[in-house]
Amino acid sequence: MARKNQDRFAQDVRTHLSFLFTDHAAQVIPNEGVRFPPGFDGAYVTVAAETLLFRFVRGRGDFGVEVASKFAPKNWEDLGLVVEATERLKEPTERQPAYYRLESLGRILQPQFEQLKEALSEERFETSLNEAVRIHNERTNRYVAKLHEQGITPKFL
């Protein structure tokens, strides 16, 4: 069942993000570092496209995308944070967090592909990921402050 879910998800990725395969010679590659079978109805698909790696995750109604560079394949970060980090490094602006669906991701990812390659290049990788972490930490701090205002003290594990 798990293999069937993964194969179906891989086909969905190929269908909805066909530009990766036609324009960037993408290939579905093994999911390194991911437990198989995943829990519940989960599925992971890892795609290599030029110098970028994308890990797509689907399960229990959720969908997520992480991105890494081929030169640092263990340093995954949320795609939305990396896209925002690259935009903020060019022109500092505040944005709402990005939420993606596989069906609409191509409209966002296709125009950002070259920018992502540049951001995750060996020369810019550290700066881009540091900015993504900074954005994540800012959001977490704001959320914690909001909880404190409501009298809730969050516990971090």
C-alpha positions in Angstrom: 0.0 0.0 0.0 2.8 2.5 0.9 4.6 1.8 -2.4 1.4 2.4 -4.2 0.8 5.7 -2.4 4.3 6.8 -3.2 4.1 5.8 -6.9 0.7 7.6 -7.2 2.2 10.7 -5.6 5.3 10.6 -7.9 2.9 10.6 -10.9 1.0 13.5 -9.4 4.2 15.5 -9.1 5.2 14.6 -12.7 1.8 15.7 -13.9 1.4 19.0 -11.9 5.1 20.0 -12.2 5.8 18.8 -15.7 7.9 21.8 -16.4 10.6 20.5 -14.0 10.8 17.3 -16.1 10.6 18.9 -19.6 12.6 22.2 -19.0 15.0 21.1 -16.2 15.6 17.4 -16.9 14.2 16.5 -13.5 14.2 12.9 -12.2 12.5 11.2 -9.3 15.3 9.9 -7.1 15.4 7.7 -4.0 14.2 9.3 -0.8 17.4 9.4 1.2 17.0 9.7 5.0 13.2 9.1 4.9 11.7 6.2 6.7 9.8 3.7 4.6 7.0 2.9 4.9 5.9 6.3 6.2 3.2 6.5 8.8 -0.5 6.5 7.9 -1.1 7.5 4.3 2.1 9.5 4.0 4.2 9.6 0.8 7.5 11.3 0.0 8.8 12.0 -3.5 12.3 13.5 -4.0 13.1 15.2 -7.3 16.4 16.3 -8.6 16.2 19.2 -11.1 19.5 20.7 -12.3 21.3 21.8 -9.1 18.2 21.6 -6.8 16.5 18.9 -4.9 12.9 19.0 -3.9 11.2 16.8 -1.4 7.4 16.7 -1.6 5.5 15.3 1.3 1.8 14.4 1.4 -0.3 12.7 4.0 -3.4 13.1 6.2 -4.5 16.0 4.1 -1.3 17.9 4.4 1.2 18.9 1.6 4.7 20.3 2.0 7.8 21.0 0.0 11.3 21.3 1.1 14.3 22.3 -1.1 18.0 21.6 -0.9 21.0 22.1 -3.0 22.8 19.2 -4.7 26.0 20.3 -3.1 24.4 20.2 0.4 21.8 17.5 0.1 21.1 17.1 3.8 20.3 20.7 4.4 16.6 20.8 3.6 14.5 24.0 4.2 10.9 24.8 3.6 10.4 26.0 0.0 8.2 28.9 1.0 10.8 30.2 3.5 13.6 30.0 0.9 11.5 31.8 -1.7 10.7 34.5 0.8 14.3 34.7 1.9 15.5 35.3 -1.7 12.9 38.0 -2.2 13.7 39.7 1.1 17.5 39.7 0.4 16.7 41.6 -2.8 14.1 43.9 -1.4 13.2 43.7 2.3 9.4 43.3 2.6 7.1 41.6 5.0 5.0 38.8 3.6 2.4 36.3 4.8 3.7 32.7 5.0 3.1 30.9 1.7 0.9 27.8 1.7 1.0 25.6 -1.4 -1.1 22.9 -3.0 0.5 20.6 -5.5 -2.1 21.6 -8.1 -1.0 25.2 -8.0 2.7 25.0 -7.1 3.9 25.1 -10.7 2.6 28.7 -11.1 4.7 29.7 -8.2 7.8 27.5 -8.7 8.3 27.9 -12.4 9.0 31.7 -12.3 11.1 31.3 -9.2 13.3 28.4 -10.4 16.3 30.3 -11.6 16.2 32.5 -8.5 16.1 29.4 -6.3 19.1 28.0 -8.1 21.0 31.2 -7.5 19.9 31.4 -3.8 21.1 27.8 -3.2 24.3 28.1 -5.1 27.5 27.3 -3.2 28.2 31.0 -3.1 24.8 32.2 -1.7 23.6 29.1 0.1 24.6 30.1 3.6 23.2 33.6 3.3 19.9 32.4 1.9 19.4 29.7 4.5 20.3 32.0 7.3 17.7 34.4 6.1 15.1 31.6 5.9 15.9 30.6 9.5 15.6 34.3 10.6 12.2 34.6 9.0 11.1 31.4 10.7 12.3 32.6 14.0 10.6 36.0 13.6 7.3 34.3 13.0 7.7 31.9 15.9 8.6 34.8 18.2 5.5 36.7 17.1 3.3 33.7 17.6 4.7 33.0 21.1 4.2 36.7 22.0 0.5 36.4 20.9 0.1 33.3 23.0 1.6 35.1 26.0 -0.9 38.0 25.5 -3.7 35.4 25.7 -2.3 34.0 29.0 -0.9 30.8 27.3 2.7 29.7 28.0 3.8 27.4 25.3 6.2 24.6 26.1 9.0 23.8 23.7 10.4 20.3 23.5 
